[in-house]
Amino acid sequence: MIKAFSKSVRQALAEVWPLYGAAFAMATALSVLWTTFPFILRNIGGSKDHVGYALAANMIGYLLFLLVAAAKLGHLNPRHATRGASAAMFVVASAMLVLVYIAVANERHGSPILIWTLIAASTLAGGAMSLYWPYLMSWVSADYEGAGLNRRLGTYNGIWSSAAILGPVIGGALVEKSSLSPIGVSAGSLAICFMLLLLAHDKSAGTATSSGSDNANEADYDGILLLRMKWMARISLFCSWLWFSVARTQFALLFTDRGFGEAKFGVLLATFGIFNFLTMTVAGRARFWHFKPVLLPAVQVALAVSVLLLILGGTLWVFEVSFVLMGCAFGFAYSSHLYYGACGSRKRSRQMSIHEVTISLGVIVGSGTGGYLAKHLGVYHPYWFAVIVLTLGFFAQTAICIFPGRKPDSER
C-alpha cells in the first residue's frame, strides 16, 4: 500500500512539473521586465509619471480582459488558454524590444510616440496575461481541498515566487549595461514558458487521490468566519500590491537618484523575493495560521512600517530591512487570499479571477496614483499615500472582526 501511494505521488509530480516550470518561467519573464522597465523608460526619456502609468496600463489591460474572460471565456480549456496567453505575451515582448531598439539606435530620446507605444504594448501584455494566471492556478489546484490544497498552493507559490528572487538580480545587472537585454531575456523566458506548456496535458495537475487522506474535504467550515477571512485577506492583498507597485516604480527612481545603482535595486527586490518565497513556503506547509483573524491586521502594520523605513531611512541596510518586512507581509497576504478563496469553493476559477482582479486594482491604484503624485506633488507623496491606504485597510479589517455580519453564500 505504501509503495502504491509513493508511486501515485511520483506520477503526480511527473505530470505536474511542466505547469510548475511554466509558472517559474512566466514569473521570471515578468520580474525581469518590471524590475527594469522604470529604468528602460527613463533611459529613453520617460518621466516619473510615465513609469507609473506603464505598470498601471499593464494592470488595466489585465483587469479589463480578466473581467471579459470571467464573463465570457470561463469555458476555455486551461491548456489552450495558457498556451495562447504565453504566445501572445512573447509577441508583445518582441515588439517592445523593437521599440526600444529604435529609440536607442536612432537616438530618439524622449519621443512621445515611442514612449506611449511602449505603454500601449504593456496594456496588451496585461490583456494577454488575463488568460494565464487564473487558468494556471485553477489547473494546478483542481480537485484539491484541505491540507492537500494548502500543500499544492504552497508548492505553486514557492515555485513562482522563487523567480522573484532570480529575476530582479538578473534584470538589475543587465539594465546597467543595456536597455535591450532585459527585454530579450524576458522574451526568452516567455518562449520557454510556451514550450513547457506544450508538454502539459489536461491531467497534468494530477488528481486529488494522490494526496491520500490529507486531501479530504474540510467540510466543516464556519461560513461566517470563512467570509470574514476572505474579505480581510482581500484587503491585505490589495494593500500589499498597492504598496509593492509604488516601491517597484517610484522607489526605483528615487533609489538611483540617491546615488545607488540599478543592480543594487535588483538586490533589494531579490531580498523581497527571498522573504516572500520563505513566507509562502512555510504557509504552504503549515496550518497553524488558518482562520486566525489577528494575523491579517498585523500584515497592515508590517507594510506600514516598511513604508516609513523608506521615507525616513537613507542607508542601504535600512532599505533592506524595509524590503524584508514587505516580503514577509506580502507573502502571507498572497497565501492567505489564495487559500481562503479556494477553500470550499465550487467555482474555483471564479475565485482565482477575484484574486487576480484584487491584485490588478492594487497595482493600478498604486502605480498610477504614485506616478501622478510623484510628478505633480513631490517624490515622497506616493509613500504617504500608501501609509493612508494601509491605515484605512487596518481599520476596515478591525471593523470586519467586530461586525462579522450575517452568514453568507459560500461562494461569495
Helices and strands as residue ranges (DSSP letters): H 2-43, H 48-72, H 78-105, H 112-129, H 133-141, H 146-175, H 181-199, G 208-215, H 223-257, H 262-285, H 295-312, H 316-342, H 348-376, H 381-402
